[in-house]
Amino acid sequence: MNKSTSLPFAVSIVMQRVVLRNRWQSVQWKLIEVLPEMVGTSVVDGSAECYLFSGFSVDLFVDETPGYFLNLSADTPCWFVMWRLDTQDEFGEQEVAIPKAITLSYNEAARWMDAGEQVDTLELSEEIAAWLAAYTQEYYQPEVKKKRKHPSFEGGEGVDKMARAESGKA
């Protein structure tokens, strides 16, 4: 039985470049939308330019269910999109925020951020949240916390063992 699954369609990610009147930062990038697969590259709308990036699959894996559970437990479940500033031939010399990965796992997004990556969020639609909830409900197994007695409560031998360990005489 295969416990991993994919969204039944690929998705496209829309990033927006907003020109700022600011002496410290000239532009700002924002995650605008996650849509079913679309074709296209960019649209200019006043002072903002939107860029469409296609071909992302959304896969769910059993070992990421704790991260899906955390996402669904939040006030606003969301997409997590990791992106990097890069230049590509189709955009000329201009730096563009190019999405590199998308996930629904809070834990995976946290690992990306711990690695210094830029991650933006966008609220999930009710349909995607329901799909994620069904998968999570089927496969999520909360970690069972085991009670552990501290050596000092074990009495004589446990205390001696702890003292030897602390003094480096194991």
DRENDREN-749951 format. One record per residue: residue number from 0; z, y negated, x negated of N, C-alpha, C, O, CB in turn. Coordinates in steps of 0.1 Angstrom, whole numbers, plus 5000, padded with zeros to 4 digits. Atoms other than C-alpha are relative to their C-alpha. Glycine has a CB too. Layout:
residues N
> NUM, Z, Y, X, Z, Y, X, Z, Y, X, Z, Y, X, Z, Y, X;
...
//
This chain:
residues 170
> 0, 5000, 5012, 4992, 5000, 5000, 5000, 5000, 4987, 4991, 5009, 4986, 4982, 5012, 5000, 5010;
> 1, 5001, 5013, 5007, 4989, 4966, 4986, 5009, 4990, 5006, 5007, 4986, 5018, 4986, 4996, 4999;
> 2, 4990, 5010, 4994, 5018, 4941, 4990, 4995, 4986, 4997, 5002, 4977, 5002, 5013, 5003, 4994;
> 3, 5005, 5014, 5003, 4998, 4911, 4977, 4989, 4997, 5011, 4983, 5006, 5017, 4994, 4998, 4986;
> 4, 5010, 5004, 4990, 4976, 4891, 5001, 4994, 4986, 4996, 5000, 4979, 4988, 5006, 5000, 5014;
> 5, 5006, 5013, 5002, 4953, 4861, 5001, 4997, 4993, 5013, 4995, 5000, 5023, 4987, 5001, 4991;
> 6, 5004, 5008, 4988, 4946, 4833, 5025, 4985, 5004, 5002, 4978, 5006, 4993, 5001, 4985, 4997;
> 7, 5013, 4995, 4997, 4914, 4845, 5043, 4988, 4991, 4997, 4977, 4994, 4999, 4999, 5004, 5014;
> 8, 5011, 5009, 5004, 4894, 4815, 5030, 5005, 4993, 4988, 5017, 4991, 4985, 4997, 4990, 5012;
> 9, 4997, 5008, 5012, 4892, 4795, 4998, 5004, 4986, 5005, 5000, 4982, 5016, 4988, 5000, 4990;
> 10, 4996, 5013, 4997, 4906, 4760, 4998, 4994, 4990, 4991, 4991, 4993, 4979, 5015, 4998, 5001;
> 11, 5004, 5012, 5008, 4895, 4726, 4985, 5011, 4990, 5000, 5019, 4989, 5009, 4987, 4993, 5006;
> 12, 4989, 5009, 5003, 4918, 4700, 4971, 4994, 4986, 4999, 4984, 4984, 4991, 5008, 5004, 4988;
> 13, 5004, 5013, 5001, 4913, 4663, 4976, 5010, 4991, 4993, 5022, 4990, 4997, 4997, 4994, 5015;
> 14, 4992, 5009, 5008, 4927, 4639, 4950, 4995, 4986, 5001, 4982, 4984, 5002, 5000, 5004, 4984;
> 15, 5004, 5014, 4998, 4927, 4601, 4954, 5004, 4992, 4988, 5015, 4993, 4983, 5006, 4995, 5013;
> 16, 4997, 5009, 5011, 4924, 4576, 4926, 5001, 4986, 5006, 4991, 4981, 5012, 4988, 5001, 4989;
> 17, 4998, 5014, 4994, 4939, 4542, 4936, 5002, 4991, 4988, 5010, 4993, 4979, 5013, 5000, 5009;
> 18, 4999, 5010, 5010, 4934, 4512, 4914, 5012, 4991, 5003, 5013, 4986, 5014, 4986, 4991, 4999;
> 19, 4988, 5008, 4998, 4966, 4493, 4909, 4999, 4987, 4993, 4992, 4986, 4982, 5012, 5008, 4995;
> 20, 4999, 5013, 5007, 4972, 4457, 4900, 5014, 5000, 4993, 5024, 4994, 4999, 4998, 4987, 5010;
> 21, 4987, 4998, 5007, 5000, 4465, 4875, 4997, 5000, 4985, 4988, 5007, 4981, 5006, 5013, 5005;
> 22, 5003, 5001, 5015, 5002, 4457, 4838, 5004, 5013, 4993, 5000, 5015, 4982, 5008, 4988, 4995;
> 23, 4996, 4988, 5007, 5018, 4491, 4830, 4992, 5012, 5004, 4991, 5021, 4996, 5015, 5003, 5003;
> 24, 5008, 4989, 4996, 4996, 4514, 4850, 4988, 4995, 5008, 4990, 4987, 5018, 5009, 5010, 5009;
> 25, 5012, 5005, 4994, 4960, 4507, 4860, 4995, 5008, 5012, 4989, 5003, 5022, 4989, 4999, 4990;
> 26, 5003, 4991, 4988, 4955, 4537, 4884, 5011, 5009, 5003, 5020, 5012, 4994, 4986, 5008, 4996;
> 27, 4991, 4990, 4996, 4975, 4561, 4903, 4992, 5012, 5007, 4983, 5009, 5015, 5011, 4994, 5010;
> 28, 5006, 4988, 4993, 4965, 4597, 4914, 5009, 5005, 5010, 5021, 5007, 5008, 4996, 5010, 4989;
> 29, 4993, 4994, 4989, 4976, 4612, 4947, 4993, 5012, 5005, 4981, 5012, 5006, 5003, 4989, 5011;
> 30, 5005, 4988, 4993, 4972, 4646, 4963, 4999, 4995, 5014, 5009, 4992, 5021, 5009, 5013, 4998;
> 31, 5003, 5005, 4987, 4956, 4637, 4996, 4999, 5011, 5011, 5005, 5010, 5022, 4988, 4992, 5001;
> 32, 5002, 4990, 4989, 4946, 4669, 5014, 4997, 5014, 4993, 4991, 5014, 4983, 4989, 4996, 5009;
> 33, 5005, 4986, 5003, 4942, 4707, 5011, 4993, 5005, 5012, 4999, 5005, 5023, 5013, 5010, 4996;
> 34, 5008, 4996, 4989, 4914, 4719, 5033, 4993, 5013, 4998, 4993, 5018, 4987, 4989, 4989, 5002;
> 35, 5008, 4989, 5002, 4894, 4750, 5040, 4988, 4996, 4991, 4984, 4985, 4991, 4995, 5006, 5013;
> 36, 5011, 5002, 5010, 4866, 4754, 5014, 4989, 4990, 5005, 4984, 4991, 5016, 4993, 5013, 4997;
> 37, 5010, 5009, 4997, 4842, 4724, 5014, 4992, 4998, 4987, 4996, 5001, 4977, 5006, 4986, 5005;
> 38, 5009, 5003, 5011, 4813, 4713, 4992, 4999, 4985, 4998, 4998, 4978, 5008, 4986, 5007, 5001;
> 39, 5001, 5014, 5003, 4811, 4679, 4975, 5007, 4996, 4988, 5014, 5005, 4982, 5005, 4992, 5012;
> 40, 4993, 5004, 5012, 4825, 4658, 4947, 5008, 4988, 5002, 5020, 4988, 5000, 4990, 4998, 4989;
> 41, 4991, 5012, 4999, 4836, 4623, 4955, 4995, 4991, 5011, 4983, 4991, 5015, 5000, 4992, 4987;
> 42, 5003, 5010, 4989, 4837, 4595, 4981, 5008, 4988, 4995, 5019, 4989, 4991, 5005, 5005, 5014;
> 43, 4993, 5012, 5003, 4845, 4559, 4974, 5003, 4992, 5013, 4995, 4991, 5022, 4991, 4991, 4991;
> 44, 4996, 5007, 4988, 4865, 4540, 5000, 5008, 4988, 4996, 5020, 4989, 4994, 5008, 5010, 5010;
> 45, 4993, 5012, 5004, 4874, 4504, 4991, 5005, 5001, 4986, 4997, 5003, 4977, 5011, 4997, 5010;
> 46, 4994, 4999, 5014, 4898, 4504, 4962, 5004, 5014, 4996, 5009, 5016, 4985, 5012, 4991, 4999;
> 47, 4996, 4987, 5003, 4904, 4541, 4964, 4987, 5009, 4999, 4978, 5008, 5007, 5009, 5006, 5011;
> 48, 5011, 4990, 5001, 4881, 4569, 4953, 5006, 5014, 5002, 5017, 5017, 4997, 4993, 5000, 4985;
> 49, 4995, 4986, 4997, 4886, 4605, 4966, 4990, 5010, 4993, 4978, 5009, 4994, 5001, 5002, 5015;
> 50, 5007, 4989, 5007, 4875, 4636, 4946, 5003, 5013, 5007, 5015, 5016, 5009, 5003, 5000, 4985;
> 51, 4999, 4987, 4994, 4869, 4670, 4962, 4998, 5011, 4990, 4988, 5011, 4983, 4991, 5001, 5012;
> 52, 5001, 4989, 5010, 4876, 4701, 4941, 5001, 5013, 5009, 5010, 5015, 5016, 5011, 5000, 4990;
> 53, 5001, 4988, 4992, 4866, 4735, 4956, 5002, 5012, 4993, 5003, 5013, 4980, 4986, 5000, 5006;
> 54, 5000, 4986, 5005, 4870, 4772, 4951, 5014, 5005, 4996, 5015, 5013, 4987, 4992, 5000, 4988;
> 55, 4987, 4995, 5003, 4908, 4777, 4950, 5004, 5010, 5010, 5003, 5009, 5022, 5010, 4988, 5000;
> 56, 4995, 4990, 4991, 4922, 4809, 4963, 5016, 4999, 5001, 5022, 4994, 4991, 4996, 5014, 4996;
> 57, 4985, 5000, 4998, 4958, 4811, 4977, 5004, 5014, 5001, 5001, 5020, 5012, 5004, 4991, 5012;
> 58, 4995, 4986, 5000, 4974, 4844, 4968, 5015, 5001, 5001, 5022, 4992, 4996, 4995, 5007, 4987;
> 59, 4986, 4997, 4999, 5008, 4857, 4978, 5004, 5013, 4993, 4996, 5023, 4994, 5005, 5000, 5015;
> 60, 4996, 4988, 5007, 5027, 4882, 4957, 5015, 5003, 5003, 5023, 4993, 5004, 4998, 4998, 4984;
> 61, 4987, 4996, 4996, 5059, 4901, 4965, 5010, 4995, 4990, 5021, 4990, 4994, 5001, 5016, 5000;
> 62, 4989, 5005, 5009, 5077, 4890, 4933, 5002, 4985, 5001, 5011, 4980, 4995, 4995, 5004, 4985;
> 63, 4998, 5014, 4998, 5072, 4854, 4943, 5007, 4997, 5014, 5009, 4985, 5017, 4987, 4993, 5000;
> 64, 4994, 5002, 4987, 5089, 4859, 4978, 5012, 4991, 4999, 5015, 4983, 5009, 5003, 5013, 5007;
> 65, 4989, 5010, 5000, 5121, 4841, 4967, 4995, 4986, 5000, 5002, 4977, 5006, 5009, 5003, 4988;
> 66, 5006, 5013, 5001, 5100, 4811, 4959, 4994, 4995, 5013, 4995, 4984, 5017, 4989, 4999, 4989;
> 67, 5006, 5003, 4986, 5082, 4813, 4993, 5012, 4997, 5009, 5011, 4988, 5018, 4991, 5011, 5005;
> 68, 4988, 5002, 4991, 5116, 4816, 5010, 5006, 4986, 4998, 5010, 4979, 5007, 5011, 5011, 4997;
> 69, 4994, 5014, 5003, 5129, 4784, 4992, 4991, 4989, 5006, 4995, 4979, 5011, 5001, 4998, 4985;
> 70, 5010, 5009, 4994, 5097, 4766, 5002, 5002, 4998, 5015, 5003, 4987, 5021, 4985, 5004, 4997;
> 71, 4998, 5000, 4985, 5101, 4776, 5039, 5013, 4995, 5004, 5015, 4990, 5015, 4998, 5014, 5005;
> 72, 4987, 5005, 4996, 5138, 4767, 5038, 5001, 4985, 4998, 5011, 4979, 5003, 5010, 5007, 4991;
> 73, 5000, 5015, 5002, 5130, 4731, 5028, 4998, 4993, 5013, 4992, 4999, 5023, 4990, 4995, 4990;
> 74, 5002, 5007, 4988, 5130, 4704, 5054, 4985, 4999, 5004, 4981, 4999, 5015, 5005, 4985, 4999;
> 75, 5014, 5001, 4998, 5092, 4701, 5049, 4993, 5010, 4990, 4991, 5007, 4978, 4995, 4985, 4997;
> 76, 5008, 4991, 5009, 5074, 4732, 5035, 4987, 4994, 4996, 4981, 4987, 5003, 4998, 5014, 5008;
> 77, 5011, 5006, 5005, 5046, 4723, 5013, 4991, 5008, 4991, 4995, 5019, 4986, 5004, 4987, 4993;
> 78, 5009, 4995, 5010, 5016, 4731, 4991, 5006, 4994, 4986, 5011, 4983, 4986, 4985, 4996, 5002;
> 79, 4998, 5005, 5014, 5022, 4727, 4953, 4987, 5000, 4993, 4982, 5011, 4991, 5012, 5008, 4993;
> 80, 5013, 5001, 5008, 4992, 4715, 4933, 5003, 4995, 4986, 5008, 4984, 4985, 4989, 4991, 5008;
> 81, 4998, 5004, 5014, 4993, 4714, 4895, 4986, 4994, 4996, 4976, 5000, 4998, 5004, 5012, 4991;
> 82, 5013, 5006, 5005, 4967, 4690, 4880, 5003, 4993, 4987, 5014, 4991, 4982, 4996, 4989, 5011;
> 83, 5000, 5006, 5013, 4958, 4675, 4847, 4989, 4989, 4999, 4979, 4990, 5006, 4998, 5010, 4989;
> 84, 5010, 5010, 5002, 4940, 4643, 4837, 4990, 5006, 4989, 4994, 5011, 4979, 5006, 4987, 4994;
> 85, 5010, 4994, 5009, 4907, 4653, 4821, 4987, 4992, 5002, 4986, 4986, 5013, 4998, 5015, 5003;
> 86, 5014, 5005, 4998, 4871, 4641, 4816, 4991, 5011, 5002, 4991, 5021, 4994, 4996, 4990, 4988;
> 87, 5011, 4990, 4997, 4842, 4661, 4830, 4987, 4993, 5000, 4986, 4982, 5005, 5003, 5009, 5012;
> 88, 5014, 5006, 5000, 4805, 4655, 4826, 4996, 4993, 5013, 4990, 4983, 5013, 4990, 5010, 4996;
> 89, 5005, 5005, 4987, 4800, 4650, 4863, 5007, 4987, 5004, 5002, 4980, 5013, 5004, 5010, 5011;
> 90, 4993, 5012, 4997, 4825, 4621, 4863, 4998, 4989, 4989, 5004, 4979, 4989, 5015, 5002, 5002;
> 91, 5003, 5009, 5011, 4812, 4604, 4831, 5012, 4999, 4991, 5018, 5010, 4988, 4997, 4986, 5005;
> 92, 4989, 5002, 5010, 4838, 4590, 4807, 5014, 4998, 5007, 5024, 4998, 5000, 4997, 4988, 4991;
> 93, 4988, 5003, 4993, 4864, 4583, 4834, 5009, 5012, 5000, 5005, 5024, 5003, 4997, 4996, 5014;
> 94, 4990, 4989, 4998, 4896, 4604, 4834, 5002, 5002, 5014, 5004, 4993, 5022, 5014, 4996, 4992;
> 95, 4999, 4996, 4986, 4900, 4623, 4866, 5012, 5010, 5001, 5013, 5018, 4992, 4987, 5006, 5006;
> 96, 4990, 4990, 4997, 4930, 4642, 4880, 4994, 5012, 5005, 4989, 5013, 5017, 5011, 4994, 5010;
> 97, 5007, 4988, 4996, 4916, 4677, 4881, 5010, 5011, 5003, 5018, 5015, 4995, 4991, 5005, 4989;
> 98, 4990, 4990, 4996, 4936, 4703, 4901, 4996, 5013, 4992, 4985, 5017, 4990, 4999, 5003, 5015;
> 99, 5002, 4988, 5008, 4941, 4735, 4880, 5006, 5012, 5007, 5001, 5023, 5005, 5008, 4999, 4987;
> 100, 4995, 4988, 4992, 4962, 4757, 4904, 5007, 4995, 5012, 5011, 4983, 5013, 5010, 5007, 4991;
> 101, 4993, 5003, 4988, 4978, 4758, 4938, 5008, 5012, 5004, 5004, 5023, 5002, 4989, 4997, 5012;
> 102, 4991, 4989, 4996, 5007, 4778, 4951, 5009, 4995, 5012, 5009, 4984, 5015, 5009, 5003, 4988;
> 103, 4991, 5002, 4989, 5031, 4781, 4980, 5015, 5003, 4995, 5024, 5003, 5003, 4997, 5008, 5012;
> 104, 4987, 4995, 5005, 5060, 4793, 4957, 5007, 4988, 4993, 5002, 4982, 4984, 4998, 5011, 4990;
> 105, 4992, 5010, 5006, 5087, 4768, 4949, 5004, 5003, 4986, 5003, 4994, 4977, 5013, 4998, 5009;
> 106, 4996, 4996, 5013, 5097, 4788, 4919, 4988, 4999, 4990, 4990, 4994, 4979, 5005, 5015, 5000;
> 107, 5011, 5001, 5009, 5062, 4789, 4904, 4997, 4985, 4997, 4994, 4981, 4986, 4987, 5006, 5007;
> 108, 5001, 5014, 5002, 5059, 4751, 4909, 5010, 4995, 4990, 5008, 4986, 4982, 5000, 4992, 5013;
> 109, 4990, 5004, 5009, 5092, 4747, 4892, 4997, 5004, 4985, 5000, 4996, 4976, 5014, 5006, 5004;
> 110, 5004, 4996, 5013, 5080, 4767, 4862, 4989, 4991, 4994, 4990, 4988, 4982, 4995, 5015, 5000;
> 111, 5011, 5009, 5005, 5049, 4745, 4859, 5007, 4987, 4996, 5003, 4982, 4985, 4990, 4997, 5011;
> 112, 4994, 5012, 5003, 5071, 4714, 4860, 5009, 5001, 4987, 5009, 4992, 4979, 5009, 4995, 5011;
> 113, 4992, 4997, 5012, 5095, 4729, 4834, 4991, 5000, 4987, 4995, 4997, 4976, 5007, 5013, 5001;
> 114, 5009, 5000, 5011, 5064, 4733, 4812, 4993, 4987, 4997, 4985, 4986, 4989, 4989, 5011, 5002;
> 115, 5005, 5014, 5002, 5056, 4696, 4815, 4987, 4997, 5008, 4981, 4987, 5005, 4997, 4998, 4986;
> 116, 5012, 5002, 4992, 5028, 4699, 4840, 5002, 4990, 5011, 5014, 4989, 5016, 4994, 5013, 5006;
> 117, 4999, 5010, 4988, 5021, 4673, 4868, 4998, 5009, 5012, 4988, 5015, 5014, 4989, 4989, 4999;
> 118, 5001, 4992, 4987, 5027, 4689, 4902, 5003, 4990, 5012, 5013, 4983, 5012, 5011, 5012, 5000;
> 119, 4998, 5008, 4988, 5023, 4671, 4935, 5001, 5009, 5012, 4997, 5021, 5012, 4988, 4990, 5002;
> 120, 4998, 4992, 4988, 5032, 4683, 4970, 4993, 4994, 5012, 4991, 4982, 5012, 5015, 5002, 5003;
> 121, 5006, 5004, 4988, 5016, 4681, 5004, 5005, 5009, 5011, 5005, 5021, 5010, 4984, 5000, 4999;
> 122, 4994, 4992, 4989, 5031, 4692, 5037, 4990, 5010, 5005, 4978, 5008, 5006, 5003, 4990, 5012;
> 123, 5008, 4989, 4994, 5019, 4725, 5051, 4997, 4998, 5015, 5005, 4992, 5022, 5007, 5014, 4998;
> 124, 5003, 5000, 4986, 5001, 4728, 5084, 5009, 5011, 5007, 5014, 5020, 5000, 4985, 5003, 5003;
> 125, 4992, 4990, 4993, 5019, 4749, 5111, 4994, 5014, 4998, 5002, 5023, 4997, 5002, 4996, 5015;
> 126, 5007, 4986, 5001, 4993, 4777, 5108, 5003, 5006, 4986, 5006, 5018, 4986, 4985, 4998, 5002;
> 127, 4998, 4994, 5014, 4997, 4781, 5070, 5015, 5003, 4999, 5018, 5013, 4993, 4996, 4989, 4989;
> 128, 4986, 4997, 5001, 5035, 4779, 5073, 5004, 5012, 5007, 5012, 5020, 5003, 5008, 4988, 5006;
> 129, 4997, 4988, 4992, 5035, 4806, 5100, 4994, 5012, 4992, 5001, 5023, 4992, 4993, 4999, 5013;
> 130, 5006, 4989, 5008, 5012, 4828, 5077, 5010, 5003, 4989, 5012, 5015, 4986, 4986, 4996, 4995;
> 131, 4991, 4998, 5011, 5036, 4823, 5048, 5013, 5006, 5005, 5019, 5014, 4998, 5002, 4986, 4993;
> 132, 4988, 4995, 4994, 5066, 4829, 5070, 4999, 5015, 5003, 5009, 5023, 5001, 5004, 4992, 5012;
> 133, 5002, 4986, 4996, 5052, 4862, 5083, 5000, 5009, 4987, 5007, 5020, 4987, 4987, 5002, 5007;
> 134, 5001, 4993, 5013, 5045, 4874, 5047, 5014, 5001, 4994, 5019, 5012, 4990, 4990, 4994, 4990;
> 135, 4987, 5001, 5007, 5079, 4863, 5034, 5010, 5009, 5008, 5018, 5015, 5002, 5005, 4985, 5000;
> 136, 4990, 4992, 4992, 5098, 4879, 5063, 4998, 5015, 4998, 5007, 5023, 4998, 4998, 4997, 5015;
> 137, 5003, 4986, 5002, 5080, 4912, 5057, 5005, 5005, 4986, 5010, 5016, 4985, 4985, 5003, 5001;
> 138, 4997, 4995, 5014, 5087, 4914, 5019, 5012, 4994, 4993, 5016, 4999, 4983, 4988, 4997, 4992;
> 139, 4988, 5006, 5007, 5116, 4891, 5010, 5012, 5008, 5001, 5016, 5012, 5012, 5002, 4986, 5005;
> 140, 4987, 4993, 5001, 5147, 4909, 4998, 5010, 4991, 4993, 5008, 4990, 4981, 4998, 5014, 4993;
> 141, 4990, 5008, 5007, 5176, 4886, 4991, 5007, 5008, 4989, 5010, 5020, 4990, 5010, 4994, 5009;
> 142, 4994, 4994, 5012, 5192, 4893, 4957, 5015, 5003, 5004, 5022, 4994, 5009, 5000, 4991, 4987;
> 143, 4986, 4996, 4996, 5225, 4912, 4963, 5009, 4996, 4988, 5007, 5001, 4977, 5001, 5015, 5003;
> 144, 4990, 5004, 5011, 5253, 4895, 4943, 5010, 5011, 4998, 5017, 5015, 5008, 5006, 4986, 5003;
> 145, 4989, 4990, 5003, 5276, 4920, 4926, 5012, 4993, 4995, 5011, 4984, 4987, 4995, 5010, 4990;
> 146, 4987, 5006, 5005, 5312, 4911, 4922, 5003, 5006, 4987, 5003, 5019, 4985, 5011, 5002, 5011;
> 147, 4996, 4995, 5013, 5323, 4914, 4887, 5014, 4996, 4997, 5018, 4984, 4998, 4990, 4995, 4989;
> 148, 4986, 5003, 5004, 5359, 4916, 4876, 5000, 4994, 4986, 4993, 4998, 4977, 5009, 5012, 5000;
> 149, 4999, 5006, 5013, 5367, 4893, 4847, 5010, 5009, 4992, 5020, 5014, 4997, 5006, 4985, 5001;
> 150, 4992, 4991, 5008, 5382, 4912, 4818, 5015, 4997, 5000, 5024, 5006, 4999, 4996, 4999, 4985;
> 151, 4986, 5004, 5000, 5415, 4892, 4820, 5007, 5006, 5012, 5020, 5007, 5011, 5001, 4985, 4999;
> 152, 4994, 4994, 4988, 5421, 4908, 4854, 5001, 5015, 4999, 5007, 5022, 5007, 4993, 4996, 5012;
> 153, 5000, 4986, 5002, 5415, 4943, 4841, 5013, 5005, 4994, 5016, 5017, 4994, 4988, 5005, 4992;
> 154, 4988, 4996, 5006, 5447, 4944, 4822, 4998, 5003, 4985, 4987, 4999, 4980, 5006, 5013, 5006;
> 155, 4999, 4998, 5014, 5455, 4955, 4786, 4987, 5003, 4993, 4983, 4994, 4984, 5008, 5011, 4998;
> 156, 5012, 4997, 5007, 5423, 4972, 4774, 4989, 4990, 5001, 4982, 4986, 4992, 4995, 5014, 5004;
> 157, 5010, 5010, 4997, 5400, 4947, 4790, 5002, 4987, 4992, 4993, 4981, 4987, 4999, 4997, 5015;
> 158, 4996, 5013, 5007, 5419, 4917, 4775, 4998, 5002, 4985, 4993, 4993, 4978, 5014, 4997, 5003;
> 159, 5002, 4997, 5015, 5419, 4934, 4740, 4985, 5000, 4997, 4981, 4994, 4987, 5006, 5014, 4997;
> 160, 5015, 5000, 5002, 5381, 4940, 4743, 4994, 4986, 5000, 4986, 4982, 4991, 4993, 5009, 5011;
> 161, 5005, 5014, 4999, 5375, 4904, 4753, 5004, 4992, 4988, 4996, 4984, 4982, 5005, 4993, 5013;
> 162, 4995, 5007, 5012, 5397, 4891, 4724, 4992, 5004, 4988, 4988, 4995, 4980, 5015, 5003, 4999;
> 163, 5008, 4996, 5011, 5378, 4912, 4699, 4986, 4994, 5000, 4981, 4990, 4990, 5000, 5016, 4999;
> 164, 5013, 5006, 4999, 5345, 4900, 4712, 5000, 4986, 4996, 4990, 4981, 4989, 4994, 5002, 5015;
> 165, 5000, 5014, 5004, 5355, 4864, 4709, 5003, 4997, 4986, 4998, 4987, 4980, 5011, 4993, 5009;
> 166, 4997, 5002, 5014, 5368, 4868, 4674, 4989, 5006, 4991, 4990, 5004, 4979, 5013, 5006, 4997;
> 167, 5011, 4994, 5007, 5336, 4886, 4664, 5003, 5013, 4994, 4996, 5018, 4985, 4996, 4990, 4989;
> 168, 4996, 4987, 5005, 5353, 4919, 4657, 4997, 5011, 5010, 5006, 5019, 5014, 5015, 5001, 4996;
> 169, 5004, 4990, 4990, 5334, 4941, 4682, 5001, 5013, 4994, 4998, 5023, 5001, 4987, 4997, 5006;
//
